[in-house]
Amino acid sequence: MDFLKALKIETTNKGVSTGTEWLESAGETIDSFSPVDGKKISSVISADKARYEAVIKKAEEAFITWRLMPAPKRGEIVRQVGEALRQYKEPLGKLVSYEMGKSLQEGYGEVQEMIDICDFAVGLSRQLHGLTMHSERPGHRMYEQYHPLGIVGIISAFNFPVAVWSWNTMLAWVCGDVCIWKPSEKTPLCGIACQNIITEVFKKNNVPEGVCGLIIGGREVGEWMSADTRVPLLSATGSTRMGKAVGATVGARLGRALLELGGNNAIIISKDADLDIAILGAIFGAVGTAGQRCTTTRRLIIHEDIYDSIKNKLVAAYKQLRIGDPLDQNNHVGPLIDRDAVAMYLKAIEQCKAEGGNFVVEGGELTGKGYESGCYVKPCVAEAQPGYKIVQHETFAPILYLLKYKTIDEAIAIQNEVPQGLSSSIMTLNLREAEQFLSHAGSDCGIANVNIGTSGAEIGGAFGGEKETGGGRESGSDAWKVYMRRQTNTINYSTSLPLAQGIKFDI
């Protein structure tokens, strides 16, 4: 495959890099199989503890130099990374699609997100501002400034194998931090491809070795990073279960954890909604990336007056979905990541039925020609009740639950009663409903939208959620502050030293 050659993916790849040098490792071999056709793509030699220590050491050394480089100059490096990603957008997008299973359009879109965050970070490199405050003491000036933290560890998930890493890394770099990345062991080749691209840029600019480390491995590597006091900030994306373990370990050493975890996202469809927009937003949110987004729409909360109409429109629309090879742009839905994911999908369907759910669009595993990998399933739709245990749970698959409501207060209560709090949406042309949804008494999620779906967040806004979603914020707005430490400074330019509480010393 030409895109593998363009990205310098070999038959067997080293899985540990200090930024510009690949290291030999005695770790286990990880084979990457495509969920698209079940074929082995390549192998990666994972990290052992000695190589982990080598990457940490290089990162510590690099930070001493990198933090002193003016932020706009660090931004220039990131600008060049963005240009390199533009050059490699097609092969990297194809690799994302083939190794992860999302549609080719989404693969290209994910690389575009990387380009966009590079552009954002370049501008940010000239805006790392602090505040100036008036001092209560005469002849004094008080202000605050932000300094880089040091090593930022990044643990990313398979569903966005490159974009989420870039959200963290590009901001951390312009803030003066160095980064160590552990990609998902389910998509290791995407990590190697990005490292190869970064290496080209760093070598041309004589960037210190250690600014961008890569450590491929399983859960053990994540545990090393979580417990390592040399990593002051650990950004982890994944399940709530994983996040709780990471948060507890990092918290025990009083480190910082940036957690972006599960979502159980809902769209409220009002009787005053534009139904065409509502249906389009619901379907894209529910089946995009085969339901494997943290922002996937998993619940539709529909006003009782239009419930049957929405249900019938969904049934008709789902019949038009084309499921198959995601590199074929005529298909809407690709495979799940692996057969374990298929098993969880099937288990969720059975649990929903056991609780009384009625499937108006039946699910199931797809077999036969084109589905040989065993990872393809049917997107399905079930009528359910808010209190079902399965409705309260995030299943990483294309299962959509239909729930009915009478009043806007009831709809918001249903929206908020799940443990997760990532993304939410209301479809309405009623101004009062829209404003109530966005008010203090409205959605309790980190993202709340009106007349757009739960997916498709822009990099200009901070991304993240509340409750079991973890509380972290990545990407835009002032999310950069989490990658820095705040310092308050007071300067006395007077000829005396006034003491607090009026205390005086006779000396």
N, C-alpha and C positions, 0 to 999 in steps of 0.2 A: 504494500500500500504506500503510495507516494507520500501521504501526509506523515507517516511514521519516519520515513527517510528524511523529510524536510525538517523534522523536529529532533533528529539524531537519536531516535529510539532504536536500540540494538536488540538482538535476540535475547541477551542477558545484560542487565544494566546494574551499575553500582547504585545503591540507594542512600548513600551518605555523601554530603558535600559541605565544605566549609564556605562556599560562596563562589570560589573560582577553581577549586580543586576537588575532584572526586576521590574518595578514600576507599581502600580495600576494607572489607568487613567480614567478620566470621558469623554474621547473623543468618537467620533462616532465609530460604528462598521463597518469595511470594510470586505466584503465577497470576497474571491478570488475564481473565477471560471476558470476552465481550458478551453482554446479555443480548446483543442484537442477533448473533448467530451461534453463540456458544463456543466459538473458536478461541484458542489461546492466542493472545496478542504478543506477549513478551513476559520475561521474568525479571525480578528485581531482587538483589541481595540486600536484605534489611540490615538495620543497625544492630551492633552489639554495644555493650556498655563502654568499652574502651573508645570506640569511635564516637559515641555520644559525648564522652568527656572531651575528646579532641575538638569537636564542634563548639562546645561550650567555651573551652579555653580560647579558641580563635575569636569567638564572639566578644569575649571580655576584652581581649587585646584590641580588637577593631573599634570597640565603643570609645576607647580613650582618644582615638584619632577622629572618628566620624562625628562625635558630638561637638568638636571644635570647628568643623567645617560650617561656614555660614549657611543658614537655612535656605536662602535662595539658590545657593550652589548645590545643596542636596536636592532641591527642587529641579534643577537642571538635569541631574542624573535621572530623576523620575520622569521628566519630560522625554528623555531619550528612551526610557523603558516603554513609554506609551507609543513612541514611534516604532519601536521594534515589534510591539504587539500588533500594530496596524499591519506591519509587513507579514507577520505570521498568523493573522486572523483566520485565514481559510484553513490551513492545516491544523491549527490548534482547535478551532471550532469543530472540525471533523473528528479529531481525537476525543474531545469532550463527548460528542454524540456517540461515538463508537464504543468508548470504554464505559461510559455511564449509562447510555441508553436514551437520553433525551433527544428530541427532534433536532434535525440539523439547524433549523432556524433558531432554536433555543441555544444550541451550541455556539453559533455565531453571536447570538445576543449576549451570551455569558462573556465572551471575549470582549465584546463592545463595552460591557460594564467595566471590565478591567481598564480599557482605554479611557473611559469616562472618569474613573476614580483617579487615574494618573493626571488627567487635566485638572480635576478638582484639587488634587494635592499640590500641583505646581502653583496654583494661585494661593493656596493656603500657606505655602512656604514663605510668603511675604506678609502674612497676617497672623502670626503667632503672638497675639497681643495679650497684655495684662492691663490692669486698672491702676489709676492714680487716685489716691484718697487724700482728703485734707486731714492733717494731723491736728490733734487738740493742743499740741505743744508748740509754742512759737519757735520759729527758726528750724523747723523740722519738715521733712518731706517724707511721705509714705506712699509706697506703691507695691504692686505684686508682679511677679514674673513667673514664667513656666520654664522648667528645665527637663531635659530628657531623662527617662527612667533608667535605661540600660538595655537589658535583653528582654525582648518581647517574644514569648512563646506563642505559637499559633497552632491550634488543632482544628482542622477543617473536616467537613463531612463529605460523603460521596455525591450528594445530590447537586451541590454547586462546587465542583472539584477545583475550580481555579478562581472564581470571582470573589468568594468570601475571603480567601487568602489575600487577594489584592486589596480589598477594602481595609484590612488591618495593616498590611505591610507598607503600602504607599504612604499612609498617614504616619505610621510609626517612623518611617525613614525621614520624612521631612521634619518630624519632631526631634530627630537626632538619635533615635533608638536604633539598635540592630535587632534582627529578627531570626528566629529559628522556627522552621515550619515542619510540622508533622501532618502530611496529607493523609486522607483515608487510605487504609490498606486495600480498600475495594477499588480505588482509582489511583494507583501509584504512578502510572505513566504520565498522567496529567501533571503531577508534581515534578517529575523529571524533565518534561518538556519545558515547563516554565523556568526551571533552574537553568536549563541550557540557554534559553533566551536571555535571561538575566545575566548569565556569565559573559555573554558576548558584549553586552553594554558595559559591565563593570570592568572588564579587562581593557577596553578602549579608554576608559576614564581613570585607570589606575586606582580604583576603589579598593580600600583595604580588604584583604581576605578576612572573612568572618562577619561581614555586614549582612549577608544573606545566607543562612545555613539551611540545609534540608536534611531531615532525618526520617526515613521511611521505616515503618515498623508497626507492630500491633499495639495492643492495650498497654503492654509493659513500657513502651516508649512514652506514652502519655502519662503513665504513673511516675516515671523518672522526672518529667518536666513539671508535673504538679507538685512534687515534693521538693524541688530544687530551689533553695533560697537564692541562688544566683539568677533566677528568672523572676523579677519583681512583678511582672504582669503576665498572666496566662489568659489568652483569648481562646475560648472553646466553643465550637458549634456542633450540635448533635442532639441526642435525646435528653429528656429531662432526667432520666436515670443516670446517664453519664455525667450530666452537669452537676447533679447533687454530689456525686463522688469527687469530681474535680473541685467543686466549691468547698467541700469539707476539708480536703487535703490542703488546698491553697490557703484557706482561712486559718487552718491550724498553725501555719507558719507566718500568719499576718501578711500574706501577700495579697495581690489584687487579682481578682478573677473577673473577666468580661465574658458573660455567659449568654449565648443566643441559642435557645433550646426549642422545645416543641411548640407547635401551634394547633389549635382546634378551632379554626376560623369560621365565622358565620357571615352570611349576607342576610339582612332583613329586607324582605320585599314587601313594600307598602302597597295598599290598594291604589295609592296615588303615584305609583312608579311608572316610568316609561318601560313597558314590558319587553320591548325589543332589546333595549340596553340591558335590562335585568337578566334576560335569558342568556345573552351573549357573555356577560360578565360571569355568570354562574358557571356556564359550561367551560369557559377558558380556565377559570379558577379551579374547577373540580378535576379536569382531566389533563391539564398541562403538566408536563414532566411525569405523566402517568400517576398523578397524585402524590408525587414524592418531593413536594416543596414544603418548607415549614409554613409558607403562606397559602398552601392549598385550601380551597373552599371545601369544608367538610360538612357544613350544616347550612341549609336554607330555611330561614324562619319566615313563613309566608302568611300574609293576612288571609283569614278564612274566606273572605269574599272572592278572592282570586286564586285560592289554593288549587282548585280543580283545573283552572285554565293554565296555570303555571306547570302543574304536573303533566298535563297533556302535551304542552309545548316541549317540555324536557324529554318526554318519551319519544316524540317525533324527532327531536334534534339528535338524541343519542343513537338513533337508528342510522344516522348519516355519518357517524364517526368511522374513520378508517384506521385500523390498527395494524401495525406492521413495522418493517424496517425503518427506523427513524432517519436514516440517511436519504430515504426517498421522500422528497418534500410533498408528495401527494398524500402522505399519511399524517394523521393528527396525533396518534398515540403510539408510543414505543413501548419497550418492555420495562418491567421492574428490574431492579439492580441484580437480583439473583434469586435462586429458588427458595431460599429462606424467606425472602420478602413475599413470594407467592404463597408460601405456607401460612404466613401471618395474615395475608389478605383473605384466604379461604377460611381461616379460623374466625376472623372477624365477621364474615358473612354468616357463618353458622351460629355465632353468638347472638347476632342481631335477630336471626330467625327464632332462636330459642327464647329471646325476650319478648317476642311478639311482632317483630318488624315484618312489613309486607313489601317485597321487592317488586316495584313497578317496572324496573329495568333489571333483568336478571344478570348476575355476575357469573364468573367461572373461569377456569383456566383454558387457554387456547392451545390446541395441538394441531399437528399436521404440517403441511408444506409452508415454509416461511416462519414457523414457530418452533423450530427444532431446539432452540436453546432452553425451552421450558420456562421462560421468564415472562411470557405474554399472558395478560388477563383481560377480561372484559370490564370496562368502566360500568358501574352499576349504581342504581338509585333505589333507596328504601324509604318507605314511610315509617316513621318512628316516633317515639315520645322522648321529651328532653331528659327524663330521669333514667333512661336506659344506661346501664354501665358502659356499653360499647360506644354510646354517643358521647359520653364524658371522656373517652379515651381517644388518643391520636393514633390512627392506623395509617401508616405511610403507604397508601395505595388509593386507587380511584374509586372510593366508596362515598357516595353523597347521601346524607340523611335529610328528609323533608319533615319539617316541624310546623305546626299550625299555631297562629296566635289571633287574639281578638283586639287588644289595645296596644299602643306603642309602649306603654310601661311594661306590659307583659313580655313584649318582644325583646326589650332591652334586658329584662331580668333573665330570660332564657339565654340570650347572648352571653351574659356575664357569669352564668352559674357554673361554667366549666372551670377546671383548675388552671388552664392555660390562658394567656392573655397577649397574643402576638398581634394579629391583624383582624380587622372587622370592617363591615361596610353596611350602609343602608342605601337602598334604591327607592328614592322618593322625590316627587316634585313639590312636596309640602314643606314649606320653609320652617314651620314650627317643629315638625318631626326631625328635620335635618339638624336644626340647632339643638334640640333636646338630645339627640344622639351624640353630639359633640360636646355637650355640657358636662359639668361635674357629676350630674345624675345620669350620664349616658354611658357610652362604651368604656370599659375599664382596660382596654387594650393599648399597647404602645403605638399602634397604627389604627386610625379610624378614618374611613373614606365615605364620601357621598357620591353616589352615581358612578362609581367605578368599583371593580372587584377587589378581592383581598390580595391578589398577586400583583406584581409589576411595580414594586417600590422603586423610586428614583434615588440615585446616589446623593442628590443634594440634601435630602432629609435624613435625619438620624434613623437608623433601622434597629428595631429590637422591641421587646415586649415585657410585660409585667407578670407577676405571680410565678407559675412554674415555667414560664418562658425565660426567666433568669434575671431580668432587669438590666441587661447590658445594652449598650448602644454602639453601633458601628456606622461607618460611612460618613454621611454629611453632617450639616449643622455644626455644632460644637463638640461632636464626638471625639475630636482630636485631643481634647483635654485629658481623656482617660489614659493616653499614652505619655503623659508628662506629670511631673510633680510640681505643685504650686508652692511658691515661696513669697512670703511677705517681707518687704524691706523697708527700714526706716533710716533716714539719713539726717543727722544733726549737723546743721551748718551754722549754728549759733555759737556764742562764746561761753555758754553755760550748759549745765546738765540738769534740767528739771527732773525730779524723781517722782515715781508713782505715788499716789495718795498723799502728796505734799510732804513726804518724809525728807528730813534735812540731816546732813552730817556736818559737824563742825570740824573741818580739817583745813 
